Amino acid sequence: MDDKHITEILDKASIAMLAESDLNEIRVHVLACMSCRDAFEAARLSAVVLTSRAQATIEPSPFFQTRVMAALREQQAVESVPAMLRLWRSAKALVSIMAVTTATLAVVSFMQPAETTPVAETASAYSEYSVIMDRDADEQMSYEQVLSTIYEDDDEAR
Amino acid sequence: MDLDLARQAQDGDESAFAEIVRRYSPRVFSVASRFFRQRTLVEEAAQEVFLKAFTQLGSFEGRGSFEGWLTRIATNTCLNMVRGAKRRPELTVSDLTEDEQGWLEHQSAGNGGEPASVETSLVATDLADRLLSVLSPEDQQALLMIDGEEASIKEVAEATGWSESKVKVRAFRARKKVRDAMEKLLSYKNKGTRADSTAD
């Protein structure tokens, strides 16, 4: 028994489309071959369910044409707007928020008063360094006073 | 006539395109119904098909039939929608509902000649969907057209854009896969039946 031959017949076309000669050959063969009988039964049932499935079509509703035309008009309305304008319309809220935030930060940055860095003036106006470096102090003190201030520390160090 | 309608629609004649939609909706719905069972999905697919067809009207040169051209757009649109859906590699009898198992037993017992009721048709259709889920969407379409709608190889080739040889090969393999899946279901069912009768 050529099982492969029988299954090839079953698979080459739908059972409904098989030639009468093929069907006769199958009927004779399956009388003696159980595996091919199962294959034939499976092919027969498959054809039944596929036919049933093919008949389960859905018809268009009376409103379908209206629905398509409305969708088409909407599609054309969108396409008639220039791309940049469409982009602006969808993004303008975000762009506006970003612009306002940037402007606010800029205003806050420029409006704040400049802070002066504190100078740690722990030494007196007449400390040796300030005396030497500070020209205003020189104007206030005499020449002798400046010299005595500078060399006073040297004497103390000796 | 179809070429004239297409040209008028392309030039902005809304009534011409509305006529195209009216005339070919049944055809497009028929194609979409091969891929989807739910009305909402079929309508969604069909609408998408017509919107695409409108933008591609300029590519229809009138060499083939307008229906064939539109059918190809419908097929490609539906395939894009279903691609990526998971396929079930194997069916087992435990996947079947009681109604489906009952239908199989009823058919196997030689009662297939009785007129099908609405309920049994629904069960058979559900079973078909389960069997077809082992195939790719393209093979599902080819097999449904040939075995379900008795379409010719040429019609399937026109709808899919395949060569006739490719249609025959794909249909052969698809038919074998579906038959194998059905055989497995029947063998599980028969084992269960034999076990039940032994227990009795």
HADDOCK unambig.tbl for C-alpha pairs under 7 A between the chains (distance, minus, plus):
assign (segid A and resid 11 and name CA) (segid B and resid 172 and name CA) 5.42 0.50 0.50
assign (segid A and resid 11 and name CA) (segid B and resid 175 and name CA) 5.62 0.50 0.50
assign (segid A and resid 11 and name CA) (segid B and resid 176 and name CA) 5.54 0.50 0.50
assign (segid A and resid 12 and name CA) (segid B and resid 172 and name CA) 5.30 0.50 0.50
assign (segid A and resid 14 and name CA) (segid B and resid 147 and name CA) 5.39 0.50 0.50
assign (segid A and resid 38 and name CA) (segid B and resid 183 and name CA) 6.75 0.50 0.50
assign (segid A and resid 39 and name CA) (segid B and resid 183 and name CA) 6.46 0.50 0.50
assign (segid A and resid 42 and name CA) (segid B and resid 179 and name CA) 5.56 0.50 0.50
assign (segid A and resid 42 and name CA) (segid B and resid 182 and name CA) 5.40 0.50 0.50
assign (segid A and resid 42 and name CA) (segid B and resid 183 and name CA) 5.21 0.50 0.50
assign (segid A and resid 43 and name CA) (segid B and resid 179 and name CA) 5.36 0.50 0.50
assign (segid A and resid 46 and name CA) (segid B and resid 179 and name CA) 6.38 0.50 0.50
assign (segid A and resid 46 and name CA) (segid B and resid 182 and name CA) 6.80 0.50 0.50
assign (segid A and resid 47 and name CA) (segid B and resid 147 and name CA) 6.50 0.50 0.50
assign (segid A and resid 49 and name CA) (segid B and resid 124 and name CA) 5.08 0.50 0.50
assign (segid A and resid 49 and name CA) (segid B and resid 125 and name CA) 6.07 0.50 0.50
assign (segid A and resid 49 and name CA) (segid B and resid 127 and name CA) 6.76 0.50 0.50
assign (segid A and resid 49 and name CA) (segid B and resid 128 and name CA) 5.14 0.50 0.50
assign (segid A and resid 50 and name CA) (segid B and resid 128 and name CA) 5.74 0.50 0.50
assign (segid A and resid 50 and name CA) (segid B and resid 144 and name CA) 6.36 0.50 0.50
assign (segid A and resid 50 and name CA) (segid B and resid 147 and name CA) 6.52 0.50 0.50
assign (segid A and resid 50 and name CA) (segid B and resid 148 and name CA) 4.95 0.50 0.50
assign (segid A and resid 51 and name CA) (segid B and resid 147 and name CA) 6.79 0.50 0.50
assign (segid A and resid 51 and name CA) (segid B and resid 148 and name CA) 4.08 0.50 0.50
assign (segid A and resid 51 and name CA) (segid B and resid 149 and name CA) 6.82 0.50 0.50
assign (segid A and resid 52 and name CA) (segid B and resid 121 and name CA) 6.24 0.50 0.50
assign (segid A and resid 52 and name CA) (segid B and resid 124 and name CA) 6.25 0.50 0.50
assign (segid A and resid 52 and name CA) (segid B and resid 125 and name CA) 5.60 0.50 0.50
assign (segid A and resid 53 and name CA) (segid B and resid 125 and name CA) 4.58 0.50 0.50
assign (segid A and resid 53 and name CA) (segid B and resid 128 and name CA) 6.14 0.50 0.50
assign (segid A and resid 53 and name CA) (segid B and resid 148 and name CA) 7.00 0.50 0.50
assign (segid A and resid 54 and name CA) (segid B and resid 144 and name CA) 6.24 0.50 0.50
assign (segid A and resid 54 and name CA) (segid B and resid 148 and name CA) 4.92 0.50 0.50
assign (segid A and resid 54 and name CA) (segid B and resid 149 and name CA) 5.91 0.50 0.50
assign (segid A and resid 57 and name CA) (segid B and resid 30 and name CA) 5.92 0.50 0.50
assign (segid A and resid 57 and name CA) (segid B and resid 33 and name CA) 5.32 0.50 0.50
assign (segid A and resid 58 and name CA) (segid B and resid 29 and name CA) 6.41 0.50 0.50
assign (segid A and resid 58 and name CA) (segid B and resid 30 and name CA) 6.90 0.50 0.50
assign (segid A and resid 58 and name CA) (segid B and resid 33 and name CA) 6.22 0.50 0.50
assign (segid A and resid 58 and name CA) (segid B and resid 39 and name CA) 6.77 0.50 0.50
assign (segid A and resid 59 and name CA) (segid B and resid 26 and name CA) 6.20 0.50 0.50
assign (segid A and resid 59 and name CA) (segid B and resid 29 and name CA) 6.39 0.50 0.50
assign (segid A and resid 60 and name CA) (segid B and resid 25 and name CA) 6.40 0.50 0.50
assign (segid A and resid 60 and name CA) (segid B and resid 26 and name CA) 6.23 0.50 0.50
assign (segid A and resid 60 and name CA) (segid B and resid 29 and name CA) 6.57 0.50 0.50
assign (segid A and resid 65 and name CA) (segid B and resid 18 and name CA) 6.77 0.50 0.50
assign (segid A and resid 65 and name CA) (segid B and resid 21 and name CA) 6.12 0.50 0.50
assign (segid A and resid 65 and name CA) (segid B and resid 22 and name CA) 6.24 0.50 0.50
assign (segid A and resid 68 and name CA) (segid B and resid 47 and name CA) 5.77 0.50 0.50
assign (segid A and resid 69 and name CA) (segid B and resid 18 and name CA) 6.88 0.50 0.50
assign (segid A and resid 72 and name CA) (segid B and resid 51 and name CA) 6.35 0.50 0.50
